[in-house]
């Protein structure tokens, strides 16, 4: 979703922030500041980046958020996104891969 709406709204609508098919804990991934990310739409690479390129590193994000809200185990902090954002339409298939963690395939469906 892109437009004049508040940015936090973009990740808050039902079905817009897809998680899974599993989550990993900190002890399972080692350094979260060096994770490769690959996102494709219909087999075409749209985003390829690494968490090391975040404007604020993982530790800084946790620190900043914990100053303004209580974080509990299992809470999720949504970050920004690398360049390559583009339109998706019903019928597209989005695939996100993070090596050593897994792959998430998301078919894009329209609202009824």
Buried (B, 14 or more C-beta within 10 A) or exposed (E): EEEEEEEEEBEEEEEEEEEEEEEEEEEEEEEBBEBBBBBBBEEEEBBBBEBEEBEEBBEEBBEEEEEEEEEEEEEEEEEEBBEEEEEBEEEBEBBBBBEEBEEBEBEBEEEE
